[in-house]
């Protein structure tokens, strides 16, 4: 039964990484910054 907690923890870690990357992508665009 150890694999249930392992898969759950891995899924939560991946979800957190994706949400963190999306949050950084959204907050990276500053008004004073020139976009190429």
mmCIF file as gemmi writes it, N, C-alpha and C atoms, coordinates in Angstrom:
data_model
loop_
_atom_site.group_PDB
_atom_site.id
_atom_site.type_symbol
_atom_site.label_atom_id
_atom_site.label_alt_id
_atom_site.label_comp_id
_atom_site.label_asym_id
_atom_site.label_entity_id
_atom_site.label_seq_id
_atom_site.pdbx_PDB_ins_code
_atom_site.Cartn_x
_atom_site.Cartn_y
_atom_site.Cartn_z
_atom_site.occupancy
_atom_site.B_iso_or_equiv
_atom_site.pdbx_formal_charge
_atom_site.auth_seq_id
_atom_site.auth_asym_id
_atom_site.pdbx_PDB_model_num
ATOM 1 N N . UNK Axp A 1 ? 0.812 -1.211 0 1 0 ? 1 A 1
ATOM 2 C CA . UNK Axp A 1 ? 0 0 0 1 0 ? 1 A 1
ATOM 3 C C . UNK Axp A 1 ? 0.85 1.267 0 1 0 ? 1 A 1
ATOM 4 N N . UNK Axp A 2 ? 2.149 1.119 0.03 1 0 ? 2 A 1
ATOM 5 C CA . UNK Axp A 2 ? 3.025 2.292 0.083 1 0 ? 2 A 1
ATOM 6 C C . UNK Axp A 2 ? 2.989 3.082 -1.217 1 0 ? 2 A 1
ATOM 7 N N . UNK Axp A 3 ? 2.66 2.393 -2.314 1 0 ? 3 A 1
ATOM 8 C CA . UNK Axp A 3 ? 2.699 3.069 -3.611 1 0 ? 3 A 1
ATOM 9 C C . UNK Axp A 3 ? 1.57 4.085 -3.745 1 0 ? 3 A 1
ATOM 10 N N . UNK Axp A 4 ? 0.472 3.912 -2.996 1 0 ? 4 A 1
ATOM 11 C CA . UNK Axp A 4 ? -0.605 4.898 -3.053 1 0 ? 4 A 1
ATOM 12 C C . UNK Axp A 4 ? -0.124 6.255 -2.551 1 0 ? 4 A 1
ATOM 13 N N . UNK Axp A 5 ? 0.567 6.251 -1.43 1 0 ? 5 A 1
ATOM 14 C CA . UNK Axp A 5 ? 1.076 7.518 -0.901 1 0 ? 5 A 1
ATOM 15 C C . UNK Axp A 5 ? 2.179 8.071 -1.801 1 0 ? 5 A 1
ATOM 16 N N . UNK Axp A 6 ? 2.964 7.167 -2.415 1 0 ? 6 A 1
ATOM 17 C CA . UNK Axp A 6 ? 4.038 7.609 -3.299 1 0 ? 6 A 1
ATOM 18 C C . UNK Axp A 6 ? 3.47 8.282 -4.544 1 0 ? 6 A 1
ATOM 19 N N . UNK Axp A 7 ? 2.462 7.649 -5.157 1 0 ? 7 A 1
ATOM 20 C CA . UNK Axp A 7 ? 1.833 8.221 -6.355 1 0 ? 7 A 1
ATOM 21 C C . UNK Axp A 7 ? 1.1 9.511 -6.008 1 0 ? 7 A 1
ATOM 22 N N . UNK Axp A 8 ? 0.432 9.538 -4.856 1 0 ? 8 A 1
ATOM 23 C CA . UNK Axp A 8 ? -0.276 10.747 -4.449 1 0 ? 8 A 1
ATOM 24 C C . UNK Axp A 8 ? 0.705 11.895 -4.216 1 0 ? 8 A 1
ATOM 25 N N . UNK Axp A 9 ? 1.805 11.616 -3.544 1 0 ? 9 A 1
ATOM 26 C CA . UNK Axp A 9 ? 2.81 12.649 -3.308 1 0 ? 9 A 1
ATOM 27 C C . UNK Axp A 9 ? 3.458 13.12 -4.596 1 0 ? 9 A 1
ATOM 28 N N . UNK Axp A 10 ? 3.715 12.187 -5.505 1 0 ? 10 A 1
ATOM 29 C CA . UNK Axp A 10 ? 4.314 12.557 -6.786 1 0 ? 10 A 1
ATOM 30 C C . UNK Axp A 10 ? 3.346 13.404 -7.607 1 0 ? 10 A 1
ATOM 31 N N . UNK Axp A 11 ? 2.08 13.033 -7.592 1 0 ? 11 A 1
ATOM 32 C CA . UNK Axp A 11 ? 1.07 13.812 -8.318 1 0 ? 11 A 1
ATOM 33 C C . UNK Axp A 11 ? 0.929 15.211 -7.747 1 0 ? 11 A 1
ATOM 34 N N . UNK Axp A 12 ? 0.914 15.324 -6.424 1 0 ? 12 A 1
ATOM 35 C CA . UNK Axp A 12 ? 0.807 16.642 -5.808 1 0 ? 12 A 1
ATOM 36 C C . UNK Axp A 12 ? 2.039 17.493 -6.109 1 0 ? 12 A 1
ATOM 37 N N . UNK Axp A 13 ? 3.214 16.871 -6.113 1 0 ? 13 A 1
ATOM 38 C CA . UNK Axp A 13 ? 4.446 17.604 -6.408 1 0 ? 13 A 1
ATOM 39 C C . UNK Axp A 13 ? 4.438 18.108 -7.851 1 0 ? 13 A 1
ATOM 40 N N . UNK Axp A 14 ? 3.993 17.266 -8.782 1 0 ? 14 A 1
ATOM 41 C CA . UNK Axp A 14 ? 3.923 17.676 -10.196 1 0 ? 14 A 1
ATOM 42 C C . UNK Axp A 14 ? 2.882 18.777 -10.383 1 0 ? 14 A 1
ATOM 43 N N . UNK Axp A 15 ? 1.742 18.642 -9.721 1 0 ? 15 A 1
ATOM 44 C CA . UNK Axp A 15 ? 0.702 19.661 -9.828 1 0 ? 15 A 1
ATOM 45 C C . UNK Axp A 15 ? 1.202 20.991 -9.257 1 0 ? 15 A 1
ATOM 46 N N . UNK Axp A 16 ? 1.922 20.938 -8.138 1 0 ? 16 A 1
ATOM 47 C CA . UNK Axp A 16 ? 2.459 22.154 -7.54 1 0 ? 16 A 1
ATOM 48 C C . UNK Axp A 16 ? 3.488 22.801 -8.462 1 0 ? 16 A 1
ATOM 49 N N . UNK Axp A 17 ? 4.31 21.977 -9.119 1 0 ? 17 A 1
ATOM 50 C CA . UNK Axp A 17 ? 5.32 22.506 -10.034 1 0 ? 17 A 1
ATOM 51 C C . UNK Axp A 17 ? 4.663 23.182 -11.236 1 0 ? 17 A 1
ATOM 52 N N . UNK Axp A 18 ? 3.616 22.576 -11.771 1 0 ? 18 A 1
ATOM 53 C CA . UNK Axp A 18 ? 2.92 23.16 -12.923 1 0 ? 18 A 1
ATOM 54 C C . UNK Axp A 18 ? 2.233 24.459 -12.53 1 0 ? 18 A 1
ATOM 55 N N . UNK Axp A 19 ? 1.547 24.466 -11.39 1 0 ? 19 A 1
ATOM 56 C CA . UNK Axp A 19 ? 0.878 25.686 -10.942 1 0 ? 19 A 1
ATOM 57 C C . UNK Axp A 19 ? 1.884 26.795 -10.652 1 0 ? 19 A 1
ATOM 58 N N . UNK Axp A 20 ? 3.033 26.439 -10.09 1 0 ? 20 A 1
ATOM 59 C CA . UNK Axp A 20 ? 4.073 27.424 -9.806 1 0 ? 20 A 1
ATOM 60 C C . UNK Axp A 20 ? 4.613 28.021 -11.103 1 0 ? 20 A 1
ATOM 61 N N . UNK Axp A 21 ? 4.82 27.181 -12.11 1 0 ? 21 A 1
ATOM 62 C CA . UNK Axp A 21 ? 5.313 27.671 -13.401 1 0 ? 21 A 1
ATOM 63 C C . UNK Axp A 21 ? 4.279 28.582 -14.059 1 0 ? 21 A 1
ATOM 64 N N . UNK Axp A 22 ? 3.004 28.199 -14.004 1 0 ? 22 A 1
ATOM 65 C CA . UNK Axp A 22 ? 1.961 29.04 -14.588 1 0 ? 22 A 1
ATOM 66 C C . UNK Axp A 22 ? 1.867 30.372 -13.85 1 0 ? 22 A 1
ATOM 67 N N . UNK Axp A 23 ? 1.985 30.344 -12.531 1 0 ? 23 A 1
ATOM 68 C CA . UNK Axp A 23 ? 1.905 31.576 -11.752 1 0 ? 23 A 1
ATOM 69 C C . UNK Axp A 23 ? 3.057 32.515 -12.112 1 0 ? 23 A 1
ATOM 70 N N . UNK Axp A 24 ? 4.252 31.936 -12.308 1 0 ? 24 A 1
ATOM 71 C CA . UNK Axp A 24 ? 5.394 32.761 -12.689 1 0 ? 24 A 1
ATOM 72 C C . UNK Axp A 24 ? 5.215 33.323 -14.092 1 0 ? 24 A 1
ATOM 73 N N . UNK Axp A 25 ? 4.626 32.554 -14.999 1 0 ? 25 A 1
ATOM 74 C CA . UNK Axp A 25 ? 4.385 33.038 -16.354 1 0 ? 25 A 1
ATOM 75 C C . UNK Axp A 25 ? 3.394 34.201 -16.337 1 0 ? 25 A 1
ATOM 76 N N . UNK Axp A 26 ? 2.394 34.126 -15.476 1 0 ? 26 A 1
ATOM 77 C CA . UNK Axp A 26 ? 1.379 35.181 -15.415 1 0 ? 26 A 1
ATOM 78 C C . UNK Axp A 26 ? 1.954 36.444 -14.788 1 0 ? 26 A 1
ATOM 79 N N . UNK Axp A 27 ? 2.72 36.303 -13.724 1 0 ? 27 A 1
ATOM 80 C CA . UNK Axp A 27 ? 3.226 37.465 -12.995 1 0 ? 27 A 1
ATOM 81 C C . UNK Axp A 27 ? 4.522 38.019 -13.575 1 0 ? 27 A 1
ATOM 82 N N . UNK Axp A 28 ? 5.051 37.393 -14.607 1 0 ? 28 A 1
ATOM 83 C CA . UNK Axp A 28 ? 6.313 37.862 -15.173 1 0 ? 28 A 1
ATOM 84 C C . UNK Axp A 28 ? 6.117 39.099 -16.042 1 0 ? 28 A 1
ATOM 85 N N . UNK Axp A 29 ? 4.924 39.253 -16.62 1 0 ? 29 A 1
ATOM 86 C CA . UNK Axp A 29 ? 4.685 40.353 -17.55 1 0 ? 29 A 1
ATOM 87 C C . UNK Axp A 29 ? 4.454 41.651 -16.78 1 0 ? 29 A 1
ATOM 88 N N . UNK Axp A 30 ? 5.503 42.448 -16.665 1 0 ? 30 A 1
ATOM 89 C CA . UNK Axp A 30 ? 5.394 43.749 -16.024 1 0 ? 30 A 1
ATOM 90 C C . UNK Axp A 30 ? 5.004 44.795 -17.068 1 0 ? 30 A 1
ATOM 91 N N . UNK Axp A 31 ? 4.242 45.823 -16.681 1 0 ? 31 A 1
ATOM 92 C CA . UNK Axp A 31 ? 3.834 46.858 -17.649 1 0 ? 31 A 1
ATOM 93 C C . UNK Axp A 31 ? 5.016 47.609 -18.246 1 0 ? 31 A 1
ATOM 94 N N . UNK Axp A 32 ? 6.071 47.854 -17.461 1 0 ? 32 A 1
ATOM 95 C CA . UNK Axp A 32 ? 7.203 48.618 -17.956 1 0 ? 32 A 1
ATOM 96 C C . UNK Axp A 32 ? 8.223 47.789 -18.695 1 0 ? 32 A 1
ATOM 97 N N . UNK Axp A 33 ? 7.979 46.505 -18.823 1 0 ? 33 A 1
ATOM 98 C CA . UNK Axp A 33 ? 8.952 45.626 -19.472 1 0 ? 33 A 1
ATOM 99 C C . UNK Axp A 33 ? 8.616 45.477 -20.948 1 0 ? 33 A 1
ATOM 100 N N . UNK Axp A 34 ? 9.622 45.63 -21.805 1 0 ? 34 A 1
ATOM 101 C CA . UNK Axp A 34 ? 9.401 45.522 -23.249 1 0 ? 34 A 1
ATOM 102 C C . UNK Axp A 34 ? 9.368 44.058 -23.661 1 0 ? 34 A 1
ATOM 103 N N . UNK Axp A 35 ? 8.272 43.66 -24.278 1 0 ? 35 A 1
ATOM 104 C CA . UNK Axp A 35 ? 8.155 42.284 -24.764 1 0 ? 35 A 1
ATOM 105 C C . UNK Axp A 35 ? 8.672 42.205 -26.199 1 0 ? 35 A 1
ATOM 106 N N . UNK Axp A 36 ? 9.477 41.195 -26.537 1 0 ? 36 A 1
ATOM 107 C CA . UNK Axp A 36 ? 10.025 41.081 -27.898 1 0 ? 36 A 1
ATOM 108 C C . UNK Axp A 36 ? 8.959 40.669 -28.905 1 0 ? 36 A 1
